[in-house]
Amino acid sequence: MSKKKPKRKAKKKEPITFGTALKLFGCFLAVLFLGWYMMVDHLDGETFHGVVELPLKESYANPVSGLALIHWVIGIPSVIVFLLLLGKRNISEFMTTCFYSVPIFLMSLGFTIQYMVLLVKVGAESLWWCYVVAAVLGFLLANLLIYLDKGKIHIVFIGLGTVLIVLSWILLVMANSADGHYIIIYKDKLRGSFSIKTMVGTFQTMGIMVFLLMYGFLLKLRFGGEE
């Protein structure tokens, strides 16, 4: 006779103290600020020692400005709700994770918007839209594969993340030089195109990894609750 596995006892949630809540709020606020800063940092033009960076085209700048506002409208309430739910006994881990994952998703979106701004400013709009199409199709395909076989979450997301990261770097290499189009100043010196692309590409890589890790964790919690 097969022995039934003993059910794991649910961990008792202890009430959260005001000090802990304040620290968590500060951490999530920093995450939201970082994502917002990445979005809006290069919307406007800038001049440095005769080098002029033009403002982002209005057709892109207006939607990004709207996203920057939505960023806070969605982000702050989600953090507050998460803190209110934290410590509640009858709330599932999946539910609380859904709320605290919002600032993390928004931060990764900020990294992607920064990547978009660079490509648009160097005149590589077609490359940006190629990336968007590839990312959307890849994400939809990944979810379909996971729906068909829930045990392949890790494999599917590792594959999708690898494809998107490699593609993002290839597109950066293919794009025109960032010199004179995208200004980054470090220690009162203007960074060159290679440094600019490396920095933006690194943040984009981080954004992809953070998004997929968080989304994969949510799916595991969701599927675990169905078993």
C-alpha positions as CSV (number, residue, x, y, z in Angstrom):
1,M,0.0,0.0,0.0
2,S,1.3,3.4,-0.9
3,K,1.8,5.8,2.0
4,K,0.2,9.2,1.7
5,K,2.5,12.0,2.0
6,P,1.9,14.0,5.2
7,K,0.6,17.5,4.4
8,R,2.9,20.3,5.3
9,K,1.6,22.5,8.0
10,A,1.0,26.1,7.0
11,K,3.3,28.5,8.6
12,K,1.7,30.8,11.1
13,K,1.9,34.3,10.0
14,E,3.0,36.8,12.6
15,P,1.6,40.3,12.6
16,I,3.9,42.8,11.0
17,T,5.4,45.6,13.1
18,F,5.2,49.2,12.1
19,G,9.0,49.4,11.8
20,T,9.2,46.4,9.5
21,A,6.3,47.8,7.4
22,L,8.1,51.1,7.1
23,K,11.3,49.4,5.9
24,L,9.5,47.3,3.4
25,F,7.6,50.4,2.1
26,G,11.0,52.2,1.7
27,C,12.5,49.3,-0.2
28,F,9.6,49.0,-2.6
29,L,9.5,52.8,-3.0
30,A,13.2,52.6,-4.0
31,V,12.3,49.9,-6.6
32,L,9.5,52.0,-8.0
33,F,11.7,55.1,-8.1
34,L,14.5,53.2,-10.0
35,G,12.0,52.0,-12.6
36,W,10.4,55.5,-13.0
37,Y,13.9,57.1,-13.3
38,M,14.9,54.7,-16.0
39,M,11.7,55.6,-17.9
40,V,11.9,59.4,-17.8
41,D,15.7,60.1,-17.6
42,H,16.2,60.7,-21.3
43,L,12.8,61.9,-22.5
44,D,14.1,65.5,-22.6
45,G,17.1,66.9,-24.4
46,E,20.4,67.7,-22.9
47,T,23.6,69.6,-23.8
48,F,27.1,68.9,-22.6
49,H,30.2,70.7,-24.0
50,G,28.6,71.4,-27.3
51,V,27.1,67.9,-27.7
52,V,23.3,68.1,-28.1
53,E,20.9,65.2,-27.3
54,L,17.5,65.9,-28.8
55,P,14.3,65.2,-26.9
56,L,12.5,61.9,-27.6
57,K,10.0,62.1,-30.5
58,E,6.5,63.1,-29.2
59,S,5.0,60.0,-30.7
60,Y,7.1,58.0,-28.1
61,A,7.5,60.6,-25.4
62,N,3.8,61.1,-24.7
63,P,3.0,57.4,-24.2
64,V,6.1,57.1,-22.0
65,S,5.0,60.1,-19.9
66,G,1.7,58.4,-19.5
67,L,3.3,55.2,-18.4
68,A,5.4,57.0,-15.9
69,L,2.3,58.4,-14.3
70,I,0.5,55.0,-14.3
71,H,3.7,53.5,-12.8
72,W,3.1,55.4,-9.6
73,V,-0.7,55.1,-9.7
74,I,-0.4,51.3,-9.8
75,G,2.8,50.9,-7.9
76,I,2.0,52.7,-4.6
77,P,-1.4,51.1,-4.0
78,S,-0.1,47.7,-4.7
79,V,2.7,48.1,-2.1
80,I,0.1,49.4,0.4
81,V,-2.2,46.5,-0.2
82,F,0.7,44.0,0.1
83,L,1.6,45.5,3.5
84,L,-2.0,45.3,4.7
85,L,-2.2,41.7,3.6
86,L,1.1,40.7,5.1
87,G,0.5,38.8,8.3
88,K,-3.2,38.0,7.6
89,R,-3.8,34.4,8.3
90,N,-6.4,33.6,5.7
91,I,-4.5,35.1,2.7
92,S,-2.6,32.8,0.4
93,E,1.1,33.4,-0.4
94,F,0.1,33.6,-4.1
95,M,-2.2,36.6,-3.4
96,T,0.4,38.6,-1.4
97,T,3.0,37.8,-4.0
98,C,0.8,39.2,-6.8
99,F,0.8,42.5,-5.0
100,Y,4.5,42.8,-4.2
101,S,5.5,41.6,-7.6
102,V,3.9,44.7,-9.2
103,P,6.8,47.1,-8.3
104,I,9.3,44.5,-9.5
105,F,7.5,44.1,-12.9
106,L,7.3,47.9,-13.2
107,M,11.0,48.3,-12.5
108,S,11.8,45.8,-15.3
109,L,9.4,47.7,-17.6
110,G,11.5,50.8,-16.8
111,F,14.6,49.1,-17.9
112,T,12.9,48.1,-21.2
113,I,11.6,51.7,-21.8
114,Q,15.2,53.0,-21.3
115,Y,16.3,50.4,-23.9
116,M,13.6,51.6,-26.3
117,V,14.5,55.3,-25.8
118,L,18.1,54.6,-26.8
119,L,17.1,52.7,-30.0
120,V,14.7,55.4,-31.0
121,K,17.2,58.2,-30.4
122,V,19.8,56.6,-32.5
123,G,17.3,56.1,-35.4
124,A,16.8,52.4,-34.9
125,E,13.0,52.4,-34.5
126,S,12.6,49.4,-36.7
127,L,15.0,47.4,-34.5
128,W,12.9,48.3,-31.4
129,W,9.7,47.0,-33.1
130,C,11.5,43.8,-34.1
131,Y,12.3,43.3,-30.4
132,V,8.8,44.0,-29.3
133,V,7.3,41.5,-31.8
134,A,9.9,38.9,-30.8
135,A,9.2,39.5,-27.1
136,V,5.4,39.3,-27.4
137,L,5.5,36.2,-29.6
138,G,8.1,34.5,-27.4
139,F,6.1,35.3,-24.2
140,L,2.8,33.9,-25.7
141,L,4.6,30.8,-26.9
142,A,6.2,30.3,-23.5
143,N,2.9,30.5,-21.8
144,L,1.4,28.0,-24.3
145,L,4.2,25.5,-23.7
146,I,3.8,25.9,-19.9
147,Y,0.1,25.4,-20.2
148,L,0.7,22.1,-22.1
149,D,3.4,20.9,-19.6
150,K,3.6,22.7,-16.3
151,G,6.8,20.8,-15.4
152,K,8.8,22.7,-18.0
153,I,8.6,26.2,-16.4
154,H,12.3,26.4,-15.8
155,I,13.3,25.2,-19.2
156,V,10.9,27.4,-21.1
157,F,11.8,30.6,-19.2
158,I,15.6,29.9,-19.4
159,G,15.2,29.5,-23.2
160,L,13.0,32.6,-23.6
161,G,15.3,34.7,-21.4
162,T,18.4,33.5,-23.4
163,V,16.7,34.4,-26.7
164,L,15.6,37.8,-25.6
165,I,18.9,38.7,-23.9
166,V,21.0,37.7,-27.0
167,L,18.5,39.4,-29.3
168,S,18.6,42.7,-27.3
169,W,22.5,42.7,-27.5
170,I,22.5,41.9,-31.2
171,L,20.1,44.8,-31.9
172,L,22.3,47.2,-29.9
173,V,25.3,46.2,-31.9
174,M,23.3,46.7,-35.2
175,A,22.0,50.1,-34.1
176,N,23.8,53.3,-35.1
177,S,26.4,54.9,-32.8
178,A,25.0,56.6,-29.7
179,D,27.5,59.4,-29.9
180,G,25.7,62.7,-30.1
181,H,22.3,61.1,-29.7
182,Y,22.3,59.8,-26.1
183,I,24.3,61.7,-23.4
184,I,25.6,59.9,-20.3
185,I,28.1,61.8,-18.1
186,Y,30.4,60.1,-15.6
187,K,33.0,62.0,-13.6
188,D,32.4,65.1,-15.7
189,K,33.2,63.2,-18.9
190,L,31.0,62.2,-21.8
191,R,30.7,58.4,-22.2
192,G,31.2,57.0,-25.7
193,S,28.8,54.9,-27.7
194,F,30.3,51.6,-26.5
195,S,29.9,52.5,-22.8
196,I,26.4,53.8,-23.3
197,K,25.2,50.6,-25.2
198,T,26.9,48.4,-22.6
199,M,25.2,50.2,-19.7
200,V,21.8,50.2,-21.3
201,G,22.2,46.6,-22.5
202,T,23.2,45.5,-19.0
203,F,20.1,47.1,-17.5
204,Q,17.9,45.5,-20.2
205,T,19.4,42.1,-19.4
206,M,18.7,42.6,-15.7
207,G,15.1,43.6,-16.6
208,I,14.5,40.5,-18.6
209,M,15.9,38.2,-15.9
210,V,14.0,39.9,-13.1
211,F,10.7,39.8,-15.0
212,L,11.0,36.2,-15.9
213,L,12.1,35.1,-12.5
214,M,9.3,36.9,-10.8
215,Y,6.7,35.7,-13.4
216,G,8.0,32.1,-13.1
217,F,7.8,32.3,-9.3
218,L,4.1,33.4,-9.6
219,L,3.3,30.6,-11.9
220,K,4.8,28.0,-9.5
221,L,2.8,29.4,-6.7
222,R,-0.3,29.3,-8.8
223,F,0.2,25.8,-10.0
224,G,1.2,24.7,-6.5
225,G,-2.1,25.9,-5.2
226,E,-4.0,23.9,-7.8
227,E,-2.4,20.6,-6.8
